Amino acid sequence: MKKLLAMLFALASGVVLFIPDMLPFIDEAVALMILVKSLQVLGVDISRFIPFMKSGKKPAAKDKDGPVVDV
């Protein structure tokens, strides 16, 4: 049921992205966010292609001692 709902949201937001101002109260940025999140539920991660939609995960630091400051 969750995947079906995500599929419907992905299709609807994709249509809104390709036909602008079809629904004037839904902005294209909101439609893009709905599309990205619903595709993530379906297992497709396209947020790596959109720079401002990155997840909050940061790469692990290699130095666990902290930064080295030379004086």
N, C-alpha and C positions, 0 to 999 in steps of 0.2 A: 504494500500500500504506500509506503514511504517512497519507494522508487517510482511508482506511478505518478504520485503527486510531484516529485522532482522532475520527471519527464514532462509533465504538463506545464510546469513553471518554465522549464528550459525552452520548450517550444514557443510558449507565449512571449517570453522575454526576447527570444530570437526574432520573432516577427516584429515586435515593437522596435528592435534595433534597426531592422532593414526597412521599415516603413515609418519614418519619423513623423511625429505629431499625429499619429493615429489616435492616441489617447493623450490629450494635452496635459493631464495631471500626472503622468508618469514621465519623468525625465529619462533621457538616454543613459545617463550615468547610473540611475537606479536600476534600469533594465539590464545594464551590463553587470552590475553587482548581483542581481538575482540570477542571471545566466551563469556567472562564474560559480556561485555558491551551489546552485542546483546541479551543475555538472560535476562539482566536487562530490556531492552525495552519490551521483551515478558512477563515480570512479574515474572521471576524466579531469585532470588538473591543468587548466589553461592559465592559471594565475601566474605561472612562470614567464608567460609571454607578455603580461601586462605589468609594467613596472610599479604602479601604485597599488596593486592588489596583492603584494607579497604577504605571506603569512608572517607572524611575529617571531618565528623561529630564527635564531641567529646561530651561525656555525660555532662549534665548540672551540674554546681557546686552547692553543697548544701549550702555552706557558701557564702553569697553575701557580707560579710564584708571584706573578704580577709583573708590571712593566719594570724595565731596568732604566734607571736614570743616571746618566753620567754627568758628574759635576766637574 
